[in-house]
């Protein structure tokens, strides 16, 4: 499900911005505090366009991709958190 959403975001980003290439990587599994959980790479001819594209892509991921995370608390309990903005 998430991979399909990433693909739609990717297609929309290429349609909206003049990008040379793009890559989205989202970690799956145990991610420790401070480790990278989302990596988005874009290449554009102009720096300003890259920044705009990156911001749009990350906001689209936060809004549209069904990502859930399990936060493990210091006391050993856990909380499930939806990455989707409601």
C-alpha positions as CSV (number, residue, x, y, z in Angstrom):
1,X,0.0,0.0,0.0
2,X,2.7,2.5,0.9
3,X,4.8,1.6,-2.2
4,X,1.7,2.4,-4.4
5,X,1.3,5.8,-2.7
6,X,5.0,6.5,-3.1
7,X,4.7,5.8,-6.8
8,X,1.7,8.2,-7.2
9,X,3.6,10.9,-5.4
10,X,6.7,10.2,-7.6
11,X,4.6,10.6,-10.8
12,X,2.9,13.7,-9.5
13,X,6.2,15.3,-8.5
14,X,7.7,14.7,-12.0
15,X,4.7,16.2,-13.5
16,X,4.8,19.3,-11.2
17,X,8.6,19.9,-11.1
18,X,11.4,19.9,-13.6
19,X,13.4,17.2,-12.0
20,X,16.2,15.1,-13.5
21,X,15.8,12.2,-11.1
22,X,14.2,11.4,-7.7
23,X,14.4,8.7,-5.1
24,X,12.3,8.0,-2.0
25,X,13.5,5.6,0.7
26,X,11.5,4.8,3.8
27,X,12.9,2.6,6.5
28,X,11.0,-0.5,7.5
29,X,11.6,-2.3,10.8
30,X,13.4,-1.1,13.9
31,X,14.6,2.4,13.5
32,X,16.5,3.8,16.5
33,X,16.3,7.4,17.7
34,X,18.6,9.5,15.5
35,X,18.6,7.0,12.6
36,X,17.2,8.0,9.2
37,X,13.6,6.9,8.6
38,X,12.9,8.9,5.4
39,X,15.3,9.8,2.7
40,X,14.2,11.8,-0.4
41,X,16.6,12.7,-3.1
42,X,15.9,15.0,-6.1
43,X,18.0,16.4,-8.8
44,X,17.0,19.6,-10.6
45,X,18.9,22.0,-12.8
46,X,18.3,24.8,-10.3
47,X,18.7,24.6,-6.5
48,X,15.5,26.6,-5.7
49,X,13.4,24.1,-7.7
50,X,15.0,21.2,-5.8
51,X,14.0,22.7,-2.4
52,X,10.4,23.3,-3.6
53,X,10.2,19.8,-4.9
54,X,11.6,18.3,-1.7
55,X,9.2,20.2,0.5
56,X,6.2,19.2,-1.7
57,X,7.2,15.5,-1.8
58,X,7.8,15.3,2.0
59,X,4.5,17.0,2.8
60,X,2.7,14.7,0.3
61,X,4.2,11.6,2.0
62,X,3.1,12.9,5.4
63,X,-0.4,13.5,4.1
64,X,-1.0,10.5,1.7
65,X,1.2,7.5,2.6
66,X,-0.3,5.1,5.1
67,X,2.7,4.8,7.4
68,X,2.3,3.6,10.9
69,X,5.0,3.5,13.6
70,X,5.3,1.8,16.9
71,X,7.0,4.0,19.4
72,X,8.6,2.0,22.2
73,X,8.7,4.1,25.4
74,X,11.3,4.1,28.2
75,X,9.1,2.1,30.5
76,X,8.8,-0.7,27.9
77,X,5.3,0.1,26.8
78,X,4.5,1.1,23.3
79,X,2.2,3.4,21.3
80,X,1.1,3.0,17.7
81,X,1.2,6.3,15.8
82,X,-0.3,7.0,12.4
83,X,2.0,9.0,10.1
84,X,-1.0,10.2,8.3
85,X,-2.3,13.6,9.1
86,X,-6.0,13.6,9.8
